[in-house]
Amino acid sequence: MGTNEFKSGDPWMVCDLCGFKRRRSEMRMDWKRRMVCADTCWSPKHPQLNVRGVVERSGVPNARPEPEPVYFDLDNPITADDL
């Protein structure tokens, strides 16, 4: 059978990736919906492309306002009775 002969139900197609002329039976649709050569150009979708994003919580749990600063007076030292 020659290269351009008619074959019922198996038309000629051009690979969207390499541009070679192949029969439909030798082509395959890839994950980007391109018709490519099944034996050389086709590659599966990488699993990392299916990873969903994780919602990142921006708030701090049990957040409390910062307390007022405490200043020590060296002239009046703190005693146990002050506490």
C-alpha positions as CSV (number, residue, x, y, z in Angstrom):
1,M,0.0,0.0,0.0
2,G,1.4,3.4,-1.0
3,T,1.8,6.4,1.4
4,N,-1.1,8.4,-0.1
5,E,-3.6,5.6,-0.7
6,F,-7.2,5.8,0.6
7,K,-8.0,3.8,3.7
8,S,-11.6,3.8,4.7
9,G,-12.2,5.3,8.2
10,D,-8.6,6.2,8.8
11,P,-7.9,9.6,7.2
12,W,-4.6,11.4,7.1
13,M,-3.9,14.0,9.8
14,V,-1.1,16.4,10.6
15,C,0.4,16.2,14.1
16,D,-0.1,19.5,16.0
17,L,3.3,19.2,17.7
18,C,5.8,17.9,15.1
19,G,3.9,18.5,11.8
20,F,4.3,15.0,10.4
21,K,1.5,13.5,8.4
22,R,0.1,10.4,10.1
23,R,-3.0,8.2,9.9
24,R,-5.8,9.0,12.4
25,S,-5.2,5.5,14.0
26,E,-1.6,6.6,14.8
27,M,-2.7,9.9,16.5
28,R,-3.9,10.6,20.0
29,M,-5.4,13.7,21.7
30,D,-3.2,15.0,24.5
31,W,-4.3,16.8,27.7
32,K,-4.1,20.2,25.9
33,R,-6.6,18.9,23.3
34,R,-4.0,18.7,20.5
35,M,-3.9,15.8,18.1
36,V,-0.4,14.4,18.3
37,C,1.6,11.3,17.3
38,A,0.7,8.5,19.7
39,D,4.2,6.9,19.7
40,T,6.5,10.0,19.7
41,C,4.8,13.3,20.6
42,W,2.1,12.3,23.2
43,S,3.0,12.7,26.9
44,P,0.6,12.4,29.8
45,K,-0.4,15.4,31.9
46,H,2.0,15.7,34.9
47,P,0.2,15.0,38.2
48,Q,1.6,18.2,39.7
49,L,-0.6,20.2,37.4
50,N,-3.7,18.8,39.2
51,V,-2.7,20.0,42.7
52,R,-5.2,22.2,44.3
53,G,-4.2,25.3,46.2
54,V,-4.3,25.3,50.0
55,V,-6.2,28.1,51.7
56,E,-3.7,29.9,53.9
57,R,-5.1,31.4,57.0
58,S,-3.8,34.9,57.5
59,G,-5.0,35.5,61.1
60,V,-3.1,34.5,64.2
61,P,-5.1,32.1,66.5
62,N,-5.9,33.6,69.9
63,A,-4.4,37.0,69.0
64,R,-4.3,39.5,71.9
65,P,-3.2,43.1,71.9
66,E,0.3,43.8,73.0
67,P,0.4,44.9,76.7
68,E,1.4,48.4,77.7
69,P,5.1,48.7,78.3
70,V,6.3,48.6,82.0
71,Y,9.0,51.0,82.9
72,F,11.1,50.5,86.0
73,D,12.1,53.5,88.1
74,L,15.5,53.1,89.6
75,D,14.8,55.7,92.3
76,N,11.7,53.7,93.6
77,P,12.6,50.0,93.3
78,I,9.7,47.4,93.2
79,T,9.3,45.4,96.3
80,A,7.3,42.2,97.0
81,D,4.5,44.3,98.4
82,D,4.1,46.1,95.1
83,L,3.4,42.8,93.3
